[in-house]
Amino acid sequence: MDPGNLKIEWAAQFMPVLATIKKQFAKEKPFKGMTIGMALHVEAKTANLVKTLAAGGATVHITGCNPLSTQDDVAAALDKVRGVRCYAKRACTVDEYYTAIEKVLDAGPVITIDDGMDLIHYLHTKRRDLLKTVVGGCEETTTGIHRLRAMAAEGKLEFPVIAVNDTPMKRFFDNVHGTGESALSSIMITTNTLIAGKYVVVAGYGFCGRGLARKAHGLGAKVIVTEVDPRRALEAHMDGFLVMPMEKAAGIGDIFITTTGNTSVISARHIRKLKDGAILSNAGHFNVEIDMGYLGDHADSIVQREGIETFVVKGKSIHVLAEGRLVNLATPKGMGHPIEVMDLSFALQALCSRYIAENGKSMKGGVYDVPQEIDEQVARLKLESLGLSIDEMTREQEKYLCSWDIGT
């Protein structure tokens, strides 16, 4: 068996929820005659989602959503699956990246699945001729949801999109545990440096940031959180972390991890205050959180290592991982989120895609929550796979919770 298929098979062993859905799809064929266009991180877990959709009768055209997150051996294996075409390539140029997006859209997708909203953005700006044929889509990540909500607020989103990222089964597991473990694992394997005893600065205390802060603390780090939201800052303080502006944290931190999805989180004024040997990394979707332009323009020299760029600025060495892109996927040995976590996220994607296939034509353009029954279904399937059971409310309890006249 080739290396790509070996990776896909290994991941499949730890994705019991998606396997259950795949069997159901193979029997029911909910996507028969439909083309699904995807822009996701092309690696082994994603391949199992693609094969699940194909088992459901879909023709799938997929490319990457990040120039450095594709695993070429997995992409090659996917391209040989019946009903699947894969255009992703690792370390592609910007032109190659958007050429691949064009190829996915040339297939005329009825449903889109995005991680970062690039497919949807391209459809609405460059390929509006295809909009009438799209029934709806799903979005995987925080950054993509921010962009979609901005589009919807301006009345420019022309088909329904389910915000997979914003549902509890995604936020509580993928964002907290997935980002937390995978980003730190990638930092450690890329740098081979110790986390314990270091000041780790986490920019942003959303679900991704709190997962990183907790897990870094568990490894013995002294964690600093920077925030712009007073409620999240207070939450971080109550959770036991140091809270301060990036302006102050810049001169203290040893390792920095951005998780905000916003631009210029570590800007020129912060970079000038960094300690010699500081390590900068990004766990947000796009490579805009660290001011790479400033580093490139002001470096006296740049040393390239595997997954690490060292910028020597006025005698100080500043180490940037994965070109400022997603550190858990874009480093040479980055494997992305743990398999079991992506089993849940991709189960949501699969079931939400079926929901769009069945209901999209009757839905107006806009951003929609994951239906609660889908979120609960994924949780129950996961519990079953673990051999766990839970209580159920009695009729008396249900009646009590629905009543306003409960006595005293």
C-alpha positions as CSV (number, residue, x, y, z in Angstrom):
1,M,0.0,0.0,0.0
2,D,1.3,3.5,-0.9
3,P,2.2,6.0,1.9
4,G,-0.9,8.2,1.4
5,N,-3.3,5.3,1.7
6,L,-1.4,4.0,4.7
7,K,-2.0,7.4,6.4
8,I,-5.7,7.4,5.4
9,E,-6.2,3.8,6.7
10,W,-4.5,4.7,10.0
11,A,-6.7,7.7,10.6
12,A,-9.9,5.7,9.7
13,Q,-9.2,3.3,12.6
14,F,-9.7,6.2,15.1
15,M,-12.8,7.7,13.4
16,P,-15.7,5.5,14.5
17,V,-18.3,8.2,14.3
18,L,-17.5,9.1,10.7
19,A,-17.4,5.3,9.9
20,T,-21.0,4.9,11.2
21,I,-22.1,7.8,9.1
22,K,-20.3,6.5,6.0
23,K,-22.2,3.2,6.3
24,Q,-25.4,5.1,6.5
25,F,-24.5,7.3,3.5
26,A,-23.5,4.2,1.5
27,K,-27.0,2.8,2.0
28,E,-29.0,5.9,1.5
29,K,-27.0,7.8,-1.1
30,P,-28.1,11.3,0.0
31,F,-25.7,13.0,-2.5
32,K,-26.6,11.0,-5.6
33,G,-26.0,13.0,-8.7
34,M,-24.5,15.9,-6.7
35,T,-21.0,17.5,-7.0
36,I,-19.4,18.8,-3.8
37,G,-16.6,21.3,-3.9
38,M,-14.2,21.5,-1.0
39,A,-11.3,23.7,0.1
40,L,-9.8,22.1,3.3
41,H,-6.5,21.0,4.7
42,V,-5.7,17.9,2.6
43,E,-4.4,15.3,5.0
44,A,-5.5,11.9,6.2
45,K,-8.5,12.9,8.3
46,T,-9.9,15.1,5.6
47,A,-9.5,12.1,3.1
48,N,-11.8,10.1,5.3
49,L,-14.4,12.8,5.1
50,V,-14.1,12.9,1.3
51,K,-14.5,9.2,1.1
52,T,-17.6,9.4,3.3
53,L,-19.2,11.9,1.0
54,A,-18.2,9.9,-2.1
55,A,-19.8,6.8,-0.4
56,G,-23.0,8.9,-0.2
57,G,-23.0,9.2,-4.0
58,A,-21.3,12.6,-4.4
59,T,-18.7,13.5,-6.9
60,V,-16.1,15.4,-4.9
61,H,-13.6,18.0,-6.2
62,I,-11.2,19.2,-3.5
63,T,-8.2,21.4,-3.1
64,G,-6.3,22.9,-0.2
65,C,-7.1,25.9,2.0
66,N,-3.5,26.7,2.9
67,P,-0.4,26.6,0.7
68,L,1.6,24.6,3.3
69,S,-1.0,22.2,4.9
70,T,-1.4,19.7,2.1
71,Q,0.2,16.3,2.4
72,D,1.1,15.4,-1.2
73,D,1.0,11.6,-0.6
74,V,-2.5,11.9,0.7
75,A,-3.6,14.2,-2.1
76,A,-2.2,11.6,-4.7
77,A,-4.1,8.8,-3.0
78,L,-7.3,10.8,-2.9
79,D,-7.1,11.6,-6.6
80,K,-7.3,7.8,-7.3
81,V,-10.5,7.3,-5.4
82,R,-13.5,6.8,-7.6
83,G,-15.6,9.9,-7.9
84,V,-12.9,12.2,-6.4
85,R,-10.6,14.7,-8.0
86,C,-7.9,16.4,-5.9
87,Y,-6.0,19.5,-7.0
88,A,-4.1,20.3,-3.8
89,K,-0.3,20.6,-3.8
90,R,2.0,21.5,-0.9
91,A,4.1,24.7,-1.1
92,C,2.0,25.9,-4.1
93,T,2.4,29.5,-5.3
94,V,-0.5,32.0,-4.9
95,D,-1.3,31.6,-8.6
96,E,-1.3,27.8,-8.3
97,Y,-3.5,28.0,-5.2
98,Y,-6.2,30.0,-7.0
99,T,-5.9,28.0,-10.1
100,A,-6.8,24.9,-8.0
101,I,-9.8,26.8,-6.6
102,E,-10.9,27.6,-10.1
103,K,-10.7,23.9,-11.0
104,V,-12.9,22.9,-8.1
105,L,-15.5,25.5,-9.2
106,D,-15.3,24.5,-12.8
107,A,-16.8,21.2,-11.7
108,G,-20.0,23.1,-10.8
109,P,-20.5,22.2,-7.1
110,V,-23.9,22.1,-5.7
111,I,-22.6,22.1,-2.1
112,T,-19.4,23.8,-0.9
113,I,-17.3,22.9,2.2
114,D,-14.8,25.5,3.2
115,D,-12.1,26.1,5.8
116,G,-11.5,29.9,5.7
117,M,-14.2,30.8,3.1
118,D,-12.0,31.0,0.1
119,L,-14.4,29.0,-2.2
120,I,-17.4,31.1,-1.2
121,H,-15.4,34.3,-1.6
122,Y,-14.2,33.3,-5.0
123,L,-17.8,32.3,-6.0
124,H,-19.2,35.6,-5.0
125,T,-16.4,37.7,-6.6
126,K,-14.9,35.8,-9.6
127,R,-17.4,33.1,-10.5
128,R,-20.8,34.6,-10.0
129,D,-22.0,32.6,-13.0
130,L,-22.1,29.5,-10.8
131,L,-24.1,31.0,-7.9
132,K,-27.5,29.9,-9.1
133,T,-26.4,26.2,-9.1
134,V,-25.1,26.2,-5.5
135,V,-27.7,25.0,-2.9
136,G,-25.6,25.9,0.1
137,G,-22.4,25.3,2.0
138,C,-20.6,24.5,5.3
139,E,-17.8,26.5,6.9
140,E,-15.2,24.8,9.2
141,T,-13.3,27.5,11.0
142,T,-13.6,30.7,13.1
143,T,-12.0,33.0,10.5
144,G,-14.3,31.8,7.8
145,I,-17.4,32.4,10.0
146,H,-16.2,36.0,10.7
147,R,-15.9,36.6,7.0
148,L,-19.3,35.0,6.3
149,R,-21.1,37.0,9.0
150,A,-19.6,40.2,7.6
151,M,-20.9,39.2,4.1
152,A,-24.3,38.3,5.4
153,A,-24.6,41.6,7.4
154,E,-24.0,43.5,4.1
155,G,-26.6,41.3,2.3
156,K,-24.0,39.8,0.0
157,L,-24.1,36.1,0.9
158,E,-26.4,34.6,-1.7
159,F,-26.8,31.1,-0.4
160,P,-27.2,29.4,3.0
161,V,-24.0,28.4,4.9
162,I,-24.0,26.3,8.1
163,A,-21.5,27.6,10.7
164,V,-20.0,24.3,11.7
165,N,-17.3,26.0,13.7
166,D,-19.8,27.7,16.1
167,T,-21.6,24.6,17.4
168,P,-20.7,23.1,20.9
169,M,-19.4,19.8,19.4
170,K,-16.9,21.8,17.4
171,R,-15.9,24.5,19.8
172,F,-15.6,22.3,22.9
173,F,-13.5,19.6,21.3
174,D,-11.9,20.7,18.0
175,N,-11.1,24.3,19.0
176,V,-10.2,23.6,22.7
177,H,-8.5,20.1,22.6
178,G,-7.6,19.9,18.9
179,T,-5.9,23.3,18.6
180,G,-4.4,23.1,22.1
181,E,-2.7,19.7,21.6
182,S,-1.8,20.0,17.9
183,A,-0.3,23.5,18.1
184,L,1.9,22.7,21.1
185,S,2.9,19.3,19.7
186,S,4.0,21.0,16.4
187,I,5.9,23.6,18.3
188,M,7.7,21.0,20.4
189,I,8.6,18.7,17.5
190,T,9.7,21.5,15.2
191,T,11.9,23.3,17.8
192,N,12.8,20.4,20.1
193,T,12.7,22.9,23.0
194,L,11.2,22.6,26.5
195,I,7.8,24.2,27.3
196,A,8.1,23.8,31.1
197,G,9.4,26.9,32.9
198,K,9.0,29.2,29.9
199,Y,6.7,32.1,29.5
200,V,4.1,31.2,26.8
201,V,2.1,34.1,25.5
202,V,-1.3,33.1,24.1
203,A,-2.9,35.9,22.0
204,G,-6.7,35.6,22.3
205,Y,-8.8,33.7,24.9
206,G,-11.5,32.3,22.7
207,F,-12.0,28.5,22.5
208,C,-8.7,27.9,20.7
209,G,-6.8,30.2,23.1
210,R,-8.2,28.8,26.3
211,G,-7.3,25.3,25.1
212,L,-3.7,26.3,24.3
213,A,-3.4,28.1,27.7
214,R,-4.7,25.1,29.7
215,K,-2.4,22.6,27.9
216,A,0.7,24.8,28.0
217,H,0.0,25.3,31.8
218,G,-0.3,21.5,32.1
219,L,3.2,21.2,30.5
220,G,4.6,23.5,33.1
221,A,4.6,26.8,31.3
222,K,4.0,30.2,32.9
223,V,1.1,31.4,30.7
224,I,0.3,35.0,29.7
225,V,-2.9,35.8,27.9
226,T,-3.5,38.9,25.9
227,E,-7.0,40.0,24.9
228,V,-9.1,42.8,23.6
229,D,-12.4,41.5,25.1
230,P,-12.7,42.5,28.8
231,R,-15.0,39.5,29.5
232,R,-12.5,37.0,28.1
233,A,-9.6,38.7,29.8
234,L,-11.4,38.4,33.1
235,E,-12.2,34.8,32.4
236,A,-8.5,34.1,31.8
237,H,-7.6,35.9,35.0
238,M,-10.1,33.8,36.9
239,D,-8.7,30.7,35.3
240,G,-5.3,31.5,36.9
241,F,-3.4,33.0,34.0
242,L,-1.5,36.2,33.8
243,V,-3.3,38.9,31.7
244,M,-1.6,41.9,30.2
245,P,-1.4,43.8,26.9
246,M,0.8,42.4,24.1
247,E,2.9,45.6,24.5
248,K,4.0,44.3,27.9
249,A,4.0,40.6,27.2
250,A,6.3,41.1,24.2
251,G,9.3,41.7,26.5
252,I,8.6,38.8,28.7
253,G,7.5,35.9,26.5
254,D,9.6,33.1,25.3
255,I,7.1,31.4,23.0
256,F,4.2,33.3,21.4
257,I,1.1,31.7,19.9
258,T,-1.6,33.8,18.2
259,T,-5.1,32.5,18.0
260,T,-7.2,35.6,17.1
261,G,-7.9,35.3,13.4
262,N,-7.1,39.0,13.2
263,T,-4.3,41.0,11.6
264,S,-1.2,42.5,13.1
265,V,-1.5,40.9,16.5
266,I,2.3,40.8,16.9
267,S,3.2,44.0,15.0
268,A,6.4,46.0,14.5
269,R,6.2,47.7,17.8
270,H,5.9,44.4,19.6
271,I,8.6,42.7,17.6
272,R,11.0,45.5,18.6
273,K,10.5,44.6,22.2
274,L,11.0,40.8,21.9
275,K,13.7,39.0,23.7
276,D,16.6,37.5,21.9
277,G,15.6,34.0,20.9
278,A,11.8,34.5,21.1
279,I,9.7,31.9,19.2
280,L,6.7,33.2,17.2
281,S,3.9,31.0,16.0
282,N,0.4,31.3,14.7
283,A,-2.6,29.0,15.3
284,G,-5.1,31.3,13.5
285,H,-6.2,30.5,9.9
286,F,-4.3,33.1,7.8
287,N,-0.7,34.3,8.0
288,V,-1.6,37.9,9.0
289,E,-1.3,37.7,12.8
290,I,2.5,38.2,12.8
291,D,4.0,41.1,10.9
292,M,6.2,39.0,8.6
293,G,6.7,42.0,6.3
294,Y,8.5,44.0,9.1
295,L,10.7,41.1,9.9
296,G,11.7,40.5,6.3
297,D,12.4,44.2,5.7
298,H,14.4,44.8,8.8
299,A,16.4,41.6,9.2
300,D,20.2,41.8,8.8
301,S,20.1,38.2,7.9
302,I,17.7,35.3,7.6
303,V,18.5,31.7,8.4
304,Q,16.3,29.0,7.0
305,R,15.8,25.7,8.9
306,E,13.2,23.0,8.6
307,G,10.0,24.7,9.6
308,I,11.8,27.7,11.2
309,E,12.9,31.0,9.9
310,T,15.4,33.0,12.1
311,F,15.3,36.7,11.5
312,V,18.3,38.5,13.0
313,V,17.2,42.0,13.7
314,K,19.6,44.4,15.4
315,G,21.5,41.5,16.9
316,K,18.4,39.7,18.2
317,S,17.3,36.3,16.8
318,I,13.6,36.1,16.3
319,H,12.4,32.6,15.3
320,V,9.2,32.2,13.3
321,L,7.6,28.8,12.7
322,A,5.9,27.8,9.5
323,E,6.2,31.2,7.8
324,G,3.6,32.5,10.2
325,R,1.0,30.1,8.9
326,L,-1.0,27.5,10.8
327,V,1.7,26.0,13.1
328,N,-0.1,22.7,13.7
329,L,-0.3,21.9,9.9
330,A,2.2,24.0,8.0
331,T,5.4,22.8,9.7
332,P,7.1,19.9,7.9
333,K,6.0,17.4,10.6
334,G,2.7,19.1,11.5
335,M,-0.1,16.5,11.6
336,G,-3.0,18.8,12.5
337,H,-5.6,18.1,15.1
338,P,-5.7,14.6,16.7
339,I,-7.7,12.1,14.7
340,E,-10.4,11.5,17.4
341,V,-11.1,15.2,17.5
342,M,-11.5,15.5,13.7
343,D,-13.8,12.5,13.8
344,L,-16.3,14.7,15.5
345,S,-15.7,17.8,13.4
346,F,-15.9,15.9,10.1
347,A,-19.0,14.0,11.3
348,L,-20.6,17.4,11.7
349,Q,-19.5,18.4,8.2
350,A,-20.9,15.2,6.7
351,L,-24.3,15.5,8.4
352,C,-24.6,19.2,7.8
353,S,-23.8,18.6,4.1
354,R,-26.7,16.2,4.0
355,Y,-28.9,18.7,5.7
356,I,-28.0,21.3,3.0
357,A,-28.6,18.7,0.3
358,E,-32.1,18.1,1.7
359,N,-33.1,21.6,2.7
360,G,-30.8,24.1,1.1
361,K,-33.2,25.1,-1.7
362,S,-35.8,26.3,0.8
363,M,-33.3,28.3,2.8
364,K,-32.4,32.0,2.2
365,G,-28.9,33.2,1.9
366,G,-27.2,33.7,5.2
367,V,-25.3,32.0,8.1
368,Y,-27.1,29.2,9.9
369,D,-26.4,27.4,13.2
370,V,-25.8,23.6,13.1
371,P,-29.2,22.1,13.8
372,Q,-29.3,21.0,17.5
373,E,-30.3,17.4,16.5
374,I,-27.2,17.0,14.4
375,D,-24.9,18.3,17.2
376,E,-26.6,15.9,19.7
377,Q,-26.4,13.0,17.2
378,V,-22.7,13.4,16.9
379,A,-22.2,13.5,20.7
380,R,-24.4,10.4,21.1
381,L,-22.5,8.5,18.4
382,K,-19.2,9.3,20.1
383,L,-20.5,8.2,23.5
384,E,-21.7,4.9,21.9
385,S,-18.2,4.4,20.3
386,L,-16.7,4.8,23.8
387,G,-19.1,2.4,25.4
388,L,-20.6,5.2,27.6
389,S,-24.2,5.8,28.5
390,I,-26.0,8.7,30.1
391,D,-29.2,9.4,32.0
392,E,-32.5,10.4,30.3
393,M,-35.0,12.7,31.8
394,T,-38.2,11.2,33.1
395,R,-41.6,12.6,31.9
396,E,-42.0,14.1,35.4
397,Q,-38.7,16.0,35.0
398,E,-39.6,17.2,31.5
399,K,-42.9,18.4,32.7
400,Y,-41.3,20.2,35.7
401,L,-38.8,22.0,33.5
402,C,-41.6,23.2,31.1
403,S,-43.9,24.4,33.8
404,W,-44.0,27.9,35.3
405,D,-46.3,27.0,38.2
406,I,-44.0,24.8,40.1
407,G,-45.0,25.8,43.6
408,T,-42.7,26.7,46.5
